[in-house]
Amino acid sequence: MFKPKYTKEIIKLENVQGTIDSIVSKLKEDVGKKLRRRGGVVGISGGIDSSVTLAIAVKAFGANNVLGVMLPEKDSSDDSKELALKLANKFGIEVIEENISGALNGFACYARRDEAVKRVIPEYDPQKDKMKIVIPEKFLNSNLPPVFYVTVIFEDGTERSERLPMDEYLQIVAASNFKQRSRMSMLYYHAEAKHYAVIGTPNKHEVMQGFFVKYGDGGADVMPIGNLYKSQVYELAKALGVPQEIIDRTPTTDTYTAEQTQEEFFYQMPFEMMDLLWYGWENGYLAEEVANGLNKEIGEVEKVYKNFERKKKTTEYLRMPPIHNY
């Protein structure tokens, strides 16, 4: 099989409009003929992935057959609602808001999370302070698995970070995952009430690196951008007319009370570089070829390759369907 020479331009789409047309055609077929549904529900957050997914759904089904659902909770950024409304207005769809804070309180989501944080940083006051969990950048160039830290930003602006023991890390993540699973439940309510399909928003990296919650944001009927690199999602966003404010917005997790980018929480590198490195790794390019194309050290690329391999392997269970016993 012919492999083009590795360069920084290798993942740019040759025909952006052709890619859009192909995705729209496939989405129409999957939803209309395979799922036998008449439209789509998209959870919108003002982020680039959900915005592109919504724009594609409108092209596939028409604005009258697409419902946008905003799903804020008490930790959500105020910008998310403003941008989501701007998106809905741009594409002429019906939009509703479902605040899931009550459901999360019922699950004790916040209390379980804060309990774990306080075991690590006893001074943390969830009524006044903010928190997030991060992976220090230094672990990217290590052959060891990443280590998570909890960072608390106190009311007076000072910060404290501590390494998270495994039990506390698992409890914080498990509690936080109630958010994505509650959103999924609400999206399916509206989809079933309208005989629509739930249109998932994860991109290629979220799917393949496991940056999603099983039966949460990973729970959907179709994922039209699941094979697109993040930089390709941005290419589509410009062609589809996604509002510039959304295109310019830094991708965030919008999960914890402190502002946090996807890069510092999970990916550990800018998506532009991650796309190029993942493409090289996934398509069998030697570390030397990629290093030459990106002007990097071979050893640096090799460590990133190992990081990718580890993430894909350790998150394989997230992509598995239920195991049946016969």
C-alpha positions in Angstrom: 0.0 0.0 0.0 1.4 3.4 -1.0 2.2 5.7 1.9 2.8 9.4 1.2 5.9 11.1 2.6 5.3 12.2 6.1 5.0 16.0 6.4 3.1 18.5 8.6 0.4 18.7 5.9 -0.3 15.0 5.9 -3.6 15.1 7.8 -5.1 18.1 6.0 -8.3 17.2 4.2 -7.9 17.2 0.5 -11.6 18.0 -0.1 -13.4 19.5 2.9 -16.7 19.9 1.2 -16.5 16.3 -0.1 -15.8 15.1 3.4 -18.8 16.9 4.7 -21.0 15.5 2.0 -19.8 12.0 2.6 -20.5 12.3 6.4 -23.9 13.8 5.8 -24.9 11.0 3.3 -23.7 8.3 5.7 -25.6 9.9 8.6 -28.8 10.1 6.6 -28.5 6.4 5.8 -27.6 5.3 9.3 -30.4 7.2 11.0 -33.1 6.9 8.4 -32.6 3.4 7.1 -30.7 1.4 9.8 -32.1 3.1 13.0 -35.4 4.1 11.3 -35.5 7.4 13.1 -36.7 10.7 11.7 -34.2 13.2 13.2 -31.5 13.7 15.7 -30.8 15.0 19.2 -27.5 16.7 19.9 -26.1 17.7 23.3 -24.6 21.2 22.7 -22.1 22.8 25.0 -20.5 25.6 23.0 -17.6 23.3 22.2 -16.1 22.7 18.7 -17.1 19.0 18.5 -20.7 19.3 19.5 -21.0 22.4 17.2 -19.7 20.6 14.2 -21.9 17.6 15.0 -24.9 19.8 15.2 -24.1 21.5 11.9 -23.8 18.1 10.2 -27.0 16.9 11.7 -28.9 20.0 10.3 -27.5 19.3 6.9 -28.6 15.7 7.1 -32.1 16.1 8.6 -33.0 19.8 8.2 -33.3 22.2 11.1 -36.8 21.2 11.9 -35.7 17.7 12.7 -32.8 18.5 15.0 -33.1 19.2 18.7 -30.2 20.9 20.6 -30.1 20.1 24.3 -28.1 22.2 26.7 -27.2 20.2 29.8 -25.6 22.5 32.4 -24.9 21.8 36.0 -23.6 24.0 38.8 -19.9 23.6 37.8 -20.5 24.5 34.1 -18.9 27.5 32.6 -21.2 30.5 31.9 -19.7 30.7 28.4 -21.1 27.3 27.5 -24.7 28.4 27.5 -24.1 31.7 25.7 -22.2 29.9 22.9 -24.6 27.1 22.6 -27.5 29.5 22.1 -25.5 31.4 19.5 -24.9 28.1 17.7 -28.6 27.1 17.9 -29.6 30.5 16.5 -27.1 30.3 13.7 -28.5 26.9 12.5 -32.1 27.7 13.2 -32.9 24.7 15.5 -35.1 24.2 18.5 -33.0 24.3 21.7 -34.0 23.4 25.3 -32.1 23.6 28.6 -32.1 20.8 31.1 -30.1 21.6 34.2 -28.9 18.3 35.7 -27.7 19.7 39.0 -30.6 18.2 40.9 -30.0 14.7 39.5 -26.3 15.0 40.4 -27.2 16.1 43.9 -29.4 13.0 44.1 -26.5 10.8 43.1 -24.3 12.7 45.7 -21.9 13.4 42.8 -20.5 16.6 44.3 -20.4 15.3 47.9 -18.5 12.1 46.8 -16.0 14.1 44.8 -15.4 16.7 47.5 -15.0 14.0 50.1 -12.1 12.5 48.2 -10.5 15.9 47.5 -10.6 16.8 51.3 -8.8 13.5 52.2 -5.8 14.8 50.1 -6.1 18.6 50.8 -8.0 18.9 54.1 -8.2 22.7 53.8 -10.3 22.5 50.7 -13.7 24.2 51.1 -16.0 23.3 48.2 -18.2 26.3 49.0 -15.4 28.8 48.5 -12.5 27.0 46.6 -12.2 25.5 43.2 -10.5 22.2 42.1 -9.4 20.2 39.1 -7.2 17.2 38.5 -4.3 17.4 36.1 -1.4 15.4 34.6 1.9 17.3 34.9 3.5 17.8 31.4 6.7 16.1 32.6 5.0 12.7 32.4 4.6 12.9 28.7 8.3 12.3 28.1 8.4 9.5 30.6 8.0 5.8 29.9 5.9 5.5 33.1 2.1 5.7 33.2 0.8 9.3 33.9 0.3 10.4 37.5 -2.6 12.5 38.4 -2.5 15.5 40.8 -5.4 17.4 42.4 -5.1 21.2 42.3 -7.1 23.4 44.6 -7.4 27.1 43.9 -8.3 28.7 47.2 -10.6 31.7 47.6 -7.6 34.1 48.0 -6.1 32.9 44.7 -3.3 30.7 46.1 -3.0 27.2 44.7 -1.9 23.8 46.1 -1.3 20.7 44.2 -0.9 17.2 45.6 -0.4 13.8 44.0 -3.6 11.8 44.0 -3.5 8.4 45.7 -5.3 5.8 43.6 -8.3 5.5 45.8 -9.0 9.2 45.8 -8.3 9.5 42.1 -10.8 6.7 41.3 -13.5 8.2 43.6 -13.2 11.6 42.0 -13.4 10.2 38.5 -16.3 7.8 39.4 -18.2 10.7 41.0 -17.6 13.1 38.1 -18.8 10.5 35.6 -22.3 10.9 37.0 -22.3 14.1 34.9 -21.8 12.5 31.6 -24.1 9.6 32.4 -26.9 11.9 33.5 -26.6 13.9 30.3 -26.8 10.7 28.3 -30.0 9.7 30.0 -31.6 13.1 29.3 -30.6 13.0 25.7 -32.2 9.6 25.3 -35.3 10.8 27.0 -35.8 13.6 24.4 -34.7 11.3 21.5 -37.2 8.6 22.4 -40.0 11.2 23.0 -39.4 12.5 19.4 -38.5 9.2 17.7 -35.1 10.7 17.0 -31.5 9.2 17.3 -28.9 10.5 19.7 -26.1 11.9 17.7 -22.8 11.5 19.5 -20.1 14.2 19.5 -16.7 12.4 20.3 -13.9 12.9 17.8 -11.2 10.3 16.8 -8.9 11.0 19.8 -11.7 10.8 22.3 -12.8 7.5 20.9 -9.4 5.9 20.4 -7.6 7.3 23.5 -10.6 6.6 25.7 -11.3 10.3 26.6 -15.0 9.6 27.2 -17.3 8.0 29.8 -18.7 4.6 29.0 -22.5 4.9 28.7 -22.0 8.6 29.2 -20.8 10.8 26.4 -19.8 7.5 24.8 -23.4 6.5 24.7 -25.0 7.4 21.4 -26.6 5.9 18.3 -24.2 7.3 15.8 -20.9 9.2 16.0 -20.5 11.1 12.7 -17.1 12.7 13.6 -15.6 9.7 15.3 -13.1 9.2 12.6 -11.9 12.8 12.4 -8.8 14.2 13.9 -9.3 17.4 16.0 -7.6 19.6 13.4 -10.0 18.1 10.8 -13.0 19.0 13.0 -11.8 22.6 12.9 -11.5 22.4 9.1 -15.1 21.3 8.9 -16.2 24.0 11.4 -15.0 26.8 9.2 -16.6 25.3 6.1 -19.9 24.7 7.9 -20.1 28.2 9.3 -19.7 27.5 13.0 -19.6 30.8 14.9 -16.0 32.1 15.1 -16.3 32.5 18.9 -16.6 28.7 19.2 -13.8 28.1 16.7 -11.5 30.4 18.8 -12.5 28.9 22.1 -9.9 26.7 23.9 -11.2 23.2 24.3 -12.0 22.5 28.0 -13.3 19.6 30.0 -16.0 21.8 31.7 -16.1 19.1 34.4 -14.5 20.5 37.5 -15.0 23.8 39.3 -11.6 25.2 38.2 -11.1 26.0 34.5 -9.2 23.2 32.9 -8.1 22.5 29.3 -8.4 19.0 27.8 -4.6 19.2 27.2 -3.7 19.5 30.9 -6.3 17.0 32.0 -5.7 14.2 29.5 -3.9 14.7 26.2 -0.7 16.5 27.6 0.0 18.2 24.3 -1.6 20.6 21.9 -4.1 18.9 19.6 -2.3 20.1 16.5 0.9 18.2 17.4 -1.1 15.3 18.8 -2.9 14.8 15.5 0.3 14.6 13.6 1.9 12.2 16.0 -1.1 10.0 16.2 -1.4 9.8 12.5 2.2 8.7 12.2 1.8 6.1 14.9 -1.6 4.8 13.6 -0.4 4.6 10.0 2.9 2.8 10.7 5.4 5.6 10.1 8.7 5.0 11.8 9.5 7.4 14.7 12.5 8.6 12.6 10.2 9.6 9.7 7.9 11.5 12.0 10.8 13.1 13.9 12.3 14.4 10.6 8.9 15.7 9.4 8.2 17.5 12.7 11.8 18.6 13.5 11.8 16.6 16.8 14.1 14.1 18.4 13.5 10.5 17.6 13.5 9.5 21.3 10.7 12.1 21.9 8.5 10.6 19.2 9.2 7.1 20.5 8.0 8.0 24.0 4.8 9.6 22.6 4.2 6.4 20.5 4.5 4.3 23.7 2.1 6.7 25.4 -0.4 6.3 22.6 -0.1 2.5 22.7 -0.6 2.5 26.5 -3.7 4.7 26.3 -5.3 2.7 23.6 -4.6 -0.6 25.4 -5.7 0.5 28.9 -8.9 2.0 27.5 -9.9 -0.9 25.3 -12.6 -1.9 27.7 -14.4 1.4 27.1 -14.9 0.6 23.5 -16.0 -3.0 24.1 -19.7 -4.0 23.8 -21.1 -6.0 26.7 -19.6 -9.5 26.9 -22.3 -12.2 26.5 -22.2 -15.5 28.2 -23.6 -18.3 26.1 
